[in-house]
Amino acid sequence: MSVADLVESNAATGLRQMLRLACGQAQLLVPIDVVREILEHGRLTVLPRTPDFLHGVMNLRGAVIPVVDLHARFGFGRAVVEKRSAIVVVEVPDSQGHDMLAMGLLVDAVFEVLDVESTAVEAVPPLGMLVPPAFVAGMVNVRDSYACLLNLAHTLSPPELARLIGQGQSQGQSQGHGQRAG
């Protein structure tokens, strides 16, 4: 979702609720309307020969949900699961944009739901970002600090994730993060 899409979608109301998360030193925001649920980190099945960003898969009421480690996806290395770590299950469009796919985001902490004015979403600066700019749809000032509004369409793009997983498997190693054993 681009800043223009966010502003256009909020033109009528002016407000959009966002869930504030932490990934390392980065403060992140995701629109609450894509959040399906928030879970404690629990038992996952680690898949062999997959990139580090694929933390594993979980069974959520009979559905297999891939869990993406945002630390690894952003190039920060693998996350260290701690007491406040959580899995935020979100829904993203499939590669054709018709159906919704559920995916988990492994984050360090979940904080709160904020009301964000559409006019408060600022452009992504080209430099000085903790999170690679391609993963960010905009910036929002939250309590005298900035939070990155995640571009979930890019961060969790099913074709891109499948390509990276396939590339790692065909090379017998993960995408620059080391091979995982299963």
MOSULFEN-V429837 format. One record per run of one state. SS is the DSSP state (alpha for helix, beta for strand, coil for the rest). FROM is the first residue (numbers start at 0). LEN is the number of residues. Records with the same first field share a line. If there is no record, write none. Layout:
BEGIN
SS->FROM-LEN ; FROM-LEN
END
This chain:
BEGIN
coil->0-2 ; 9-5 ; 23-2 ; 40-4 ; 45-8 ; 60-2 ; 73-12 ; 93-6 ; 107-1 ; 122-10 ; 142-2 ; 150-1 ; 155-2 ; 171-11
alpha->2-7 ; 31-3 ; 69-4 ; 117-3 ; 132-3 ; 151-4 ; 157-14
beta->14-9 ; 25-6 ; 34-6 ; 44-1 ; 53-7 ; 62-7 ; 85-8 ; 99-8 ; 108-9 ; 120-2 ; 135-7 ; 144-6
END
